Amino acid sequence: MATQRQVEVFSAGCAVCEDVVALVKRVACTSCDIVVHDMHDIKAAARAKALGVRSVPAVAIDGQLAGCCAGRGVDEAVLRVAGLGQAR
């Protein structure tokens, strides 16, 4: 018997997030336990923060962010280089 895998999807409920939820459900193995976290819930947001989620949608497998979801998010330095905060 295969070991059950824990798959967590962090979603804000937007159309892009819903597409990722559908993708995960479509490609997940039969032994995967899929949990969809609503980022509007404070406990879900705390779990996401603990895993290092910086943007949604995001997917964690067995307590680790999937490679496609790690290292993403808003970066202040990049925004400043783009001129955010400077008058036009």
MOPAC internal coordinates of N, CA, C and O (Angstrom, degrees):
PM7 1SCF
backbone

  N    0.0000 0     0.00 0     0.00 0    0    0    0
  C    1.4555 1     0.00 0     0.00 0    1    0    0
  C    1.5260 1   108.78 1     0.00 0    2    1    0
  O    1.2310 1   120.59 1   -43.37 1    3    2    1
  N    1.3193 1   116.47 1   136.63 1    3    2    1
  C    1.4642 1   122.14 1  -178.99 1    5    3    2
  C    1.5220 1   110.36 1   -74.15 1    6    5    3
  O    1.2310 1   121.25 1   -33.08 1    7    6    5
  N    1.3227 1   115.22 1   146.92 1    7    6    5
  C    1.4498 1   120.96 1   176.15 1    9    7    6
  C    1.5227 1   108.84 1   -71.85 1   10    9    7
  O    1.2310 1   120.69 1   -44.41 1   11   10    9
  N    1.3220 1   116.29 1   135.59 1   11   10    9
  C    1.4594 1   120.23 1   179.64 1   13   11   10
  C    1.5112 1   109.73 1   -71.06 1   14   13   11
  O    1.2310 1   120.38 1   -45.65 1   15   14   13
  N    1.3247 1   116.88 1   134.35 1   15   14   13
  C    1.4526 1   122.76 1   178.26 1   17   15   14
  C    1.5156 1   108.82 1  -103.25 1   18   17   15
  O    1.2310 1   121.00 1   -37.32 1   19   18   17
  N    1.3252 1   115.69 1   142.68 1   19   18   17
  C    1.4608 1   122.02 1   178.44 1   21   19   18
  C    1.5259 1   107.83 1   -98.04 1   22   21   19
  O    1.2310 1   120.54 1   -61.74 1   23   22   21
  N    1.3080 1   116.58 1   118.26 1   23   22   21
  C    1.4617 1   122.04 1   178.91 1   25   23   22
  C    1.5214 1   107.52 1  -116.50 1   26   25   23
  O    1.2310 1   120.98 1   -57.14 1   27   26   25
  N    1.3380 1   115.73 1   122.86 1   27   26   25
  C    1.4596 1   121.10 1   179.52 1   29   27   26
  C    1.5216 1   108.80 1  -114.99 1   30   29   27
  O    1.2310 1   120.88 1   -49.64 1   31   30   29
  N    1.3194 1   115.92 1   130.36 1   31   30   29
  C    1.4600 1   121.60 1   176.18 1   33   31   30
  C    1.5184 1   106.76 1  -114.25 1   34   33   31
  O    1.2310 1   121.04 1   -53.19 1   35   34   33
  N    1.3233 1   115.62 1   126.81 1   35   34   33
  C    1.4669 1   121.61 1   179.07 1   37   35   34
  C    1.5184 1   107.51 1  -101.44 1   38   37   35
  O    1.2310 1   120.87 1   -60.11 1   39   38   37
  N    1.3281 1   115.94 1   119.89 1   39   38   37
  C    1.4547 1   122.01 1  -170.91 1   41   39   38
  C    1.5263 1   111.12 1  -133.97 1   42   41   39
  O    1.2310 1   121.42 1   -36.89 1   43   42   41
  N    1.3271 1   114.89 1   143.11 1   43   42   41
  C    1.4598 1   120.72 1   173.70 1   45   43   42
  C    1.5264 1   110.82 1  -100.59 1   46   45   43
  O    1.2310 1   120.62 1  -176.11 1   47   46   45
  N    1.3328 1   116.43 1     3.89 1   47   46   45
  C    1.4593 1   120.26 1   176.84 1   49   47   46
  C    1.5197 1   114.92 1    87.26 1   50   49   47
  O    1.2310 1   119.91 1  -177.98 1   51   50   49
  N    1.3272 1   117.77 1     2.02 1   51   50   49
  C    1.4643 1   120.46 1  -179.53 1   53   51   50
  C    1.5284 1   110.07 1   -76.72 1   54   53   51
  O    1.2310 1   120.31 1    -8.56 1   55   54   53
  N    1.3180 1   117.02 1   171.44 1   55   54   53
  C    1.4576 1   121.75 1  -178.90 1   57   55   54
  C    1.5262 1   112.13 1   -61.08 1   58   57   55
  O    1.2310 1   119.99 1   140.96 1   59   58   57
  N    1.3236 1   117.62 1   -39.04 1   59   58   57
  C    1.4597 1   120.78 1   179.03 1   61   59   58
  C    1.5274 1   109.75 1   -65.29 1   62   61   59
  O    1.2310 1   120.44 1   136.43 1   63   62   61
  N    1.3176 1   116.77 1   -43.57 1   63   62   61
  C    1.4647 1   120.80 1   178.18 1   65   63   62
  C    1.5254 1   110.61 1   -61.61 1   66   65   63
  O    1.2310 1   120.22 1   136.93 1   67   66   65
  N    1.3143 1   117.18 1   -43.07 1   67   66   65
  C    1.4644 1   120.89 1  -179.67 1   69   67   66
  C    1.5216 1   111.04 1   -63.64 1   70   69   67
  O    1.2310 1   120.09 1   143.97 1   71   70   69
  N    1.3321 1   117.43 1   -36.03 1   71   70   69
  C    1.4667 1   120.68 1   176.05 1   73   71   70
  C    1.5282 1   110.91 1   -62.68 1   74   73   71
  O    1.2310 1   120.42 1   140.42 1   75   74   73
  N    1.3368 1   116.81 1   -39.58 1   75   74   73
  C    1.4674 1   120.66 1   178.92 1   77   75   74
  C    1.5254 1   110.42 1   -68.59 1   78   77   75
  O    1.2310 1   119.81 1   139.59 1   79   78   77
  N    1.3103 1   117.96 1   -40.41 1   79   78   77
  C    1.4641 1   120.92 1   176.84 1   81   79   78
  C    1.5332 1   109.14 1   -58.46 1   82   81   79
  O    1.2310 1   120.49 1   134.40 1   83   82   81
  N    1.3270 1   116.67 1   -45.60 1   83   82   81
  C    1.4717 1   120.73 1   179.59 1   85   83   82
  C    1.5348 1   110.63 1   -63.91 1   86   85   83
  O    1.2310 1   119.95 1   139.46 1   87   86   85
  N    1.3246 1   117.69 1   -40.54 1   87   86   85
  C    1.4647 1   121.85 1   178.30 1   89   87   86
  C    1.5184 1   110.73 1   -61.45 1   90   89   87
  O    1.2310 1   120.37 1   131.22 1   91   90   89
  N    1.3199 1   116.90 1   -48.78 1   91   90   89
  C    1.4626 1   120.98 1  -179.18 1   93   91   90
  C    1.5245 1   109.96 1   -60.33 1   94   93   91
  O    1.2310 1   120.01 1   135.69 1   95   94   93
  N    1.3067 1   117.58 1   -44.31 1   95   94   93
  C    1.4651 1   120.67 1   179.85 1   97   95   94
  C    1.5286 1   111.21 1   -63.99 1   98   97   95
  O    1.2310 1   120.74 1   146.37 1   99   98   97
  N    1.3251 1   116.20 1   -33.63 1   99   98   97
  C    1.4621 1   120.65 1  -179.07 1  101   99   98
  C    1.5314 1   112.11 1   -73.18 1  102  101   99
  O    1.2310 1   119.69 1   142.02 1  103  102  101
  N    1.3365 1   118.20 1   -37.98 1  103  102  101
  C    1.4662 1   120.47 1  -173.82 1  105  103  102
  C    1.5324 1   114.12 1   -99.81 1  106  105  103
  O    1.2310 1   119.81 1   170.05 1  107  106  105
  N    1.3099 1   117.96 1    -9.95 1  107  106  105
  C    1.4684 1   120.73 1  -177.52 1  109  107  106
  C    1.5227 1   110.69 1   -66.89 1  110  109  107
  O    1.2310 1   121.85 1   -30.95 1  111  110  109
  N    1.3201 1   114.07 1   149.05 1  111  110  109
  C    1.4581 1   120.32 1   179.17 1  113  111  110
  C    1.5285 1   110.23 1   -73.10 1  114  113  111
  O    1.2310 1   121.12 1   -14.28 1  115  114  113
  N    1.3119 1   115.47 1   165.72 1  115  114  113
  C    1.4619 1   119.49 1  -178.42 1  117  115  114
  C    1.5276 1   112.10 1   -69.66 1  118  117  115
  O    1.2310 1   120.15 1   161.04 1  119  118  117
  N    1.3348 1   117.31 1   -18.96 1  119  118  117
  C    1.4639 1   119.88 1   178.59 1  121  119  118
  C    1.5282 1   112.20 1   -96.80 1  122  121  119
  O    1.2310 1   120.16 1  -169.07 1  123  122  121
  N    1.3225 1   117.29 1    10.93 1  123  122  121
  C    1.4709 1   121.17 1   178.97 1  125  123  122
  C    1.5240 1   110.55 1   -86.18 1  126  125  123
  O    1.2310 1   121.19 1   -45.44 1  127  126  125
  N    1.3241 1   115.33 1   134.56 1  127  126  125
  C    1.4583 1   122.12 1   172.87 1  129  127  126
  C    1.5197 1   106.28 1  -101.02 1  130  129  127
  O    1.2310 1   120.31 1   -69.67 1  131  130  129
  N    1.3289 1   117.02 1   110.33 1  131  130  129
  C    1.4702 1   121.81 1  -175.47 1  133  131  130
  C    1.5240 1   109.24 1   -98.60 1  134  133  131
  O    1.2310 1   121.39 1   -51.96 1  135  134  133
  N    1.3376 1   114.94 1   128.04 1  135  134  133
  C    1.4581 1   122.03 1   176.32 1  137  135  134
  C    1.5210 1   106.99 1  -122.24 1  138  137  135
  O    1.2310 1   120.71 1   -53.31 1  139  138  137
  N    1.3262 1   116.24 1   126.69 1  139  138  137
  C    1.4596 1   120.91 1   176.72 1  141  139  138
  C    1.5232 1   107.25 1  -102.77 1  142  141  139
  O    1.2310 1   121.22 1   -61.31 1  143  142  141
  N    1.3385 1   115.26 1   118.69 1  143  142  141
  C    1.4624 1   121.58 1  -179.99 1  145  143  142
  C    1.5267 1   109.79 1   -95.37 1  146  145  143
  O    1.2310 1   120.56 1   -50.54 1  147  146  145
  N    1.3080 1   116.53 1   129.46 1  147  146  145
  C    1.4655 1   122.80 1   175.90 1  149  147  146
  C    1.5222 1   107.69 1   -87.35 1  150  149  147
  O    1.2310 1   120.33 1   -66.75 1  151  150  149
  N    1.3139 1   116.98 1   113.25 1  151  150  149
  C    1.4580 1   121.42 1  -175.92 1  153  151  150
  C    1.5249 1   113.12 1   -67.42 1  154  153  151
  O    1.2310 1   119.99 1   173.79 1  155  154  153
  N    1.3224 1   117.63 1    -6.21 1  155  154  153
  C    1.4633 1   120.27 1   174.02 1  157  155  154
  C    1.5358 1   110.66 1   -78.77 1  158  157  155
  O    1.2310 1   120.61 1   166.74 1  159  158  157
  N    1.3244 1   116.45 1   -13.26 1  159  158  157
  C    1.4587 1   122.41 1   178.83 1  161  159  158
  C    1.5303 1   108.84 1   -89.18 1  162  161  159
  O    1.2310 1   120.09 1   -50.77 1  163  162  161
  N    1.3141 1   117.43 1   129.23 1  163  162  161
  C    1.4689 1   121.71 1  -175.31 1  165  163  162
  C    1.5335 1   112.44 1   -60.75 1  166  165  163
  O    1.2310 1   119.90 1   145.23 1  167  166  165
  N    1.3388 1   117.79 1   -34.77 1  167  166  165
  C    1.4668 1   120.21 1   178.78 1  169  167  166
  C    1.5280 1   110.88 1   -69.62 1  170  169  167
  O    1.2310 1   120.64 1   141.82 1  171  170  169
  N    1.3213 1   116.38 1   -38.18 1  171  170  169
  C    1.4618 1   120.12 1   177.74 1  173  171  170
  C    1.5260 1   110.06 1   -65.99 1  174  173  171
  O    1.2310 1   120.62 1   138.20 1  175  174  173
  N    1.3244 1   116.42 1   -41.80 1  175  174  173
  C    1.4667 1   120.53 1   179.08 1  177  175  174
  C    1.5253 1   110.67 1   -63.95 1  178  177  175
  O    1.2310 1   120.23 1   141.63 1  179  178  177
  N    1.3244 1   117.17 1   -38.37 1  179  178  177
  C    1.4642 1   120.55 1   178.08 1  181  179  178
  C    1.5246 1   110.76 1   -66.15 1  182  181  179
  O    1.2310 1   120.26 1   139.06 1  183  182  181
  N    1.3313 1   117.11 1   -40.94 1  183  182  181
  C    1.4665 1   121.03 1   177.44 1  185  183  182
  C    1.5273 1   109.84 1   -62.33 1  186  185  183
  O    1.2310 1   120.62 1   136.27 1  187  186  185
  N    1.3258 1   116.42 1   -43.73 1  187  186  185
  C    1.4629 1   120.84 1   179.49 1  189  187  186
  C    1.5247 1   110.60 1   -60.80 1  190  189  187
  O    1.2310 1   120.93 1   134.56 1  191  190  189
  N    1.3038 1   115.83 1   -45.44 1  191  190  189
  C    1.4655 1   119.91 1  -179.82 1  193  191  190
  C    1.5266 1   110.77 1   -61.55 1  194  193  191
  O    1.2310 1   120.32 1   138.84 1  195  194  193
  N    1.3267 1   116.99 1   -41.16 1  195  194  193
  C    1.4625 1   121.29 1   179.85 1  197  195  194
  C    1.5296 1   111.77 1   -62.08 1  198  197  195
  O    1.2310 1   120.81 1   148.60 1  199  198  197
  N    1.3341 1   116.06 1   -31.40 1  199  198  197
  C    1.4674 1   120.57 1   179.36 1  201  199  198
  C    1.5295 1   112.63 1   -85.55 1  202  201  199
  O    1.2310 1   120.44 1   170.07 1  203  202  201
  N    1.3375 1   116.76 1    -9.93 1  203  202  201
  C    1.4556 1   119.88 1  -179.24 1  205  203  202
  C    1.5115 1   114.62 1    91.13 1  206  205  203
  O    1.2310 1   120.45 1  -162.68 1  207  206  205
  N    1.3263 1   116.75 1    17.32 1  207  206  205
  C    1.4662 1   120.11 1   177.73 1  209  207  206
  C    1.5197 1   108.52 1   -66.23 1  210  209  207
  O    1.2310 1   120.96 1   -51.52 1  211  210  209
  N    1.3446 1   115.76 1   128.48 1  211  210  209
  C    1.4587 1   120.77 1   179.83 1  213  211  210
  C    1.5210 1   112.37 1  -117.39 1  214  213  211
  O    1.2310 1   120.46 1   169.28 1  215  214  213
  N    1.3279 1   116.72 1   -10.72 1  215  214  213
  C    1.4649 1   120.97 1   176.24 1  217  215  214
  C    1.5208 1   108.20 1  -155.95 1  218  217  215
  O    1.2310 1   120.87 1   -22.28 1  219  218  217
  N    1.3063 1   115.94 1   157.72 1  219  218  217
  C    1.4565 1   121.40 1   178.37 1  221  219  218
  C    1.5225 1   109.54 1  -121.05 1  222  221  219
  O    1.2310 1   119.90 1   -27.09 1  223  222  221
  N    1.3006 1   117.80 1   152.91 1  223  222  221
  C    1.4515 1   126.50 1     1.65 1  225  223  222
  C    1.5248 1   111.71 1   -72.49 1  226  225  223
  O    1.2310 1   121.33 1   -24.10 1  227  226  225
  N    1.3261 1   115.06 1   155.90 1  227  226  225
  C    1.4581 1   121.72 1   176.84 1  229  227  226
  C    1.5170 1   108.58 1  -144.42 1  230  229  227
  O    1.2310 1   121.39 1   -27.51 1  231  230  229
  N    1.3308 1   114.94 1   152.49 1  231  230  229
  C    1.4576 1   121.02 1  -178.50 1  233  231  230
  C    1.5212 1   109.04 1  -128.47 1  234  233  231
  O    1.2310 1   120.92 1   -45.90 1  235  234  233
  N    1.3179 1   115.85 1   134.10 1  235  234  233
  C    1.4572 1   121.96 1   173.74 1  237  235  234
  C    1.5268 1   107.83 1  -119.88 1  238  237  235
  O    1.2310 1   121.14 1   -40.69 1  239  238  237
  N    1.3262 1   115.43 1   139.31 1  239  238  237
  C    1.4590 1   121.35 1   178.71 1  241  239  238
  C    1.5237 1   107.30 1  -121.67 1  242  241  239
  O    1.2310 1   121.22 1   -58.42 1  243  242  241
  N    1.3079 1   115.27 1   121.58 1  243  242  241
  C    1.4624 1   121.78 1  -178.72 1  245  243  242
  C    1.5271 1   111.88 1    51.59 1  246  245  243
  O    1.2310 1   120.75 1  -137.01 1  247  246  245
  N    1.3305 1   116.17 1    42.99 1  247  246  245
  C    1.4599 1   121.61 1   174.14 1  249  247  246
  C    1.5195 1   116.00 1    81.38 1  250  249  247
  O    1.2310 1   120.07 1  -170.77 1  251  250  249
  N    1.3328 1   117.47 1     9.23 1  251  250  249
  C    1.4669 1   121.45 1   178.63 1  253  251  250
  C    1.5152 1   109.18 1  -126.48 1  254  253  251
  O    1.2310 1   120.85 1   -44.59 1  255  254  253
  N    1.3359 1   115.98 1   135.41 1  255  254  253
  C    1.4576 1   118.34 1   176.27 1  257  255  254
  C    1.5119 1   109.93 1   -60.79 1  258  257  255
  O    1.2310 1   120.72 1   -42.18 1  259  258  257
  N    1.3210 1   116.23 1   137.82 1  259  258  257
  C    1.4600 1   120.87 1   174.80 1  261  259  258
  C    1.5260 1   107.81 1   -64.76 1  262  261  259
  O    1.2310 1   120.32 1   -31.70 1  263  262  261
  N    1.3203 1   116.98 1   148.30 1  263  262  261
  C    1.4572 1   122.05 1  -177.60 1  265  263  262
  C    1.5202 1   113.21 1   -52.97 1  266  265  263
  O    1.2310 1   120.26 1   146.22 1  267  266  265
  N    1.3191 1   117.11 1   -33.78 1  267  266  265
  C    1.4605 1   120.35 1  -179.65 1  269  267  266
  C    1.5171 1   112.35 1   -70.47 1  270  269  267
  O    1.2310 1   120.17 1   164.81 1  271  270  269
  N    1.3249 1   117.28 1   -15.19 1  271  270  269
  C    1.4609 1   121.28 1  -174.44 1  273  271  270
  C    1.5255 1   113.51 1  -110.39 1  274  273  271
  O    1.2310 1   120.25 1   170.50 1  275  274  273
  N    1.3046 1   117.13 1    -9.50 1  275  274  273
  C    1.4666 1   121.02 1  -177.51 1  277  275  274
  C    1.5173 1   110.42 1   -83.42 1  278  277  275
  O    1.2310 1   120.91 1   -36.83 1  279  278  277
  N    1.3221 1   115.86 1   143.17 1  279  278  277
  C    1.4569 1   120.79 1   174.50 1  281  279  278
  C    1.5115 1   115.57 1    76.60 1  282  281  279
  O    1.2310 1   120.46 1  -172.07 1  283  282  281
  N    1.3128 1   116.72 1     7.93 1  283  282  281
  C    1.4600 1   119.40 1   178.58 1  285  283  282
  C    1.5168 1   109.34 1   -95.08 1  286  285  283
  O    1.2310 1   121.03 1   -12.21 1  287  286  285
  N    1.2952 1   115.64 1   167.79 1  287  286  285
  C    1.4492 1   120.15 1   175.27 1  289  287  286
  C    1.5146 1   111.21 1   130.01 1  290  289  287
  O    1.2310 1   121.50 1    -5.09 1  291  290  289
  N    1.2923 1   114.73 1   174.91 1  291  290  289
  C    1.4588 1   121.49 1  -179.44 1  293  291  290
  C    1.5207 1   108.70 1   -70.60 1  294  293  291
  O    1.2310 1   120.94 1   -44.86 1  295  294  293
  N    1.3130 1   115.81 1   135.14 1  295  294  293
  C    1.4629 1   121.99 1  -178.95 1  297  295  294
  C    1.5263 1   108.20 1  -122.66 1  298  297  295
  O    1.2310 1   120.40 1   -64.82 1  299  298  297
  N    1.3222 1   116.85 1   115.18 1  299  298  297
  C    1.4635 1   121.27 1  -177.22 1  301  299  298
  C    1.5190 1   112.08 1   -56.52 1  302  301  299
  O    1.2310 1   119.93 1   137.27 1  303  302  301
  N    1.3119 1   117.73 1   -42.73 1  303  302  301
  C    1.4639 1   120.65 1  -178.46 1  305  303  302
  C    1.5272 1   111.26 1   -61.24 1  306  305  303
  O    1.2310 1   120.49 1   138.96 1  307  306  305
  N    1.3149 1   116.67 1   -41.04 1  307  306  305
  C    1.4663 1   120.46 1   179.30 1  309  307  306
  C    1.5309 1   110.07 1   -65.91 1  310  309  307
  O    1.2310 1   120.31 1   139.17 1  311  310  309
  N    1.3192 1   117.02 1   -40.83 1  311  310  309
  C    1.4718 1   120.45 1   178.22 1  313  311  310
  C    1.5276 1   111.51 1   -62.48 1  314  313  311
  O    1.2310 1   120.82 1   139.23 1  315  314  313
  N    1.3228 1   116.05 1   -40.77 1  315  314  313
  C    1.4648 1   119.90 1   179.42 1  317  315  314
  C    1.5287 1   111.04 1   -65.53 1  318  317  315
  O    1.2310 1   120.36 1   138.47 1  319  318  317
  N    1.3260 1   116.92 1   -41.53 1  319  318  317
  C    1.4723 1   120.78 1   178.09 1  321  319  318
  C    1.5232 1   109.71 1   -62.39 1  322  321  319
  O    1.2310 1   120.43 1   145.48 1  323  322  321
  N    1.3301 1   116.79 1   -34.52 1  323  322  321
  C    1.4634 1   121.51 1   179.10 1  325  323  322
  C    1.5248 1   112.22 1   -74.50 1  326  325  323
  O    1.2310 1   120.34 1   173.33 1  327  326  325
  N    1.3179 1   116.96 1    -6.67 1  327  326  325
  C    1.4593 1   120.34 1   175.54 1  329  327  326
  C    1.5164 1   114.57 1    98.40 1  330  329  327
  O    1.2310 1   119.95 1  -173.34 1  331  330  329
  N    1.3270 1   117.70 1     6.66 1  331  330  329
  C    1.4556 1   119.18 1   177.66 1  333  331  330
  C    1.5151 1   109.28 1   -62.68 1  334  333  331
  O    1.2310 1   120.26 1   -46.64 1  335  334  333
  N    1.3038 1   117.12 1   133.36 1  335  334  333
  C    1.4554 1   121.55 1  -179.56 1  337  335  334
  C    1.5240 1   112.77 1    95.71 1  338  337  335
  O    1.2310 1   120.76 1   176.21 1  339  338  337
  N    1.3317 1   116.14 1    -3.79 1  339  338  337
  C    1.4575 1   119.99 1   178.19 1  341  339  338
  C    1.5241 1   108.81 1  -109.54 1  342  341  339
  O    1.2310 1   120.92 1   -44.66 1  343  342  341
  N    1.3036 1   115.84 1   135.34 1  343  342  341
  C    1.4645 1   119.64 1   178.38 1  345  343  342
  C    1.5206 1   109.43 1   -66.71 1  346  345  343
  O    1.2310 1   120.81 1   -30.59 1  347  346  345
  N    1.3080 1   116.05 1   149.41 1  347  346  345
  C    1.4722 1   120.96 1   177.18 1  349  347  346
  C    1.4876 1   110.42 1   -89.02 1  350  349  347
  O    1.2310 1   120.10 1   180.00 1  351  350  349

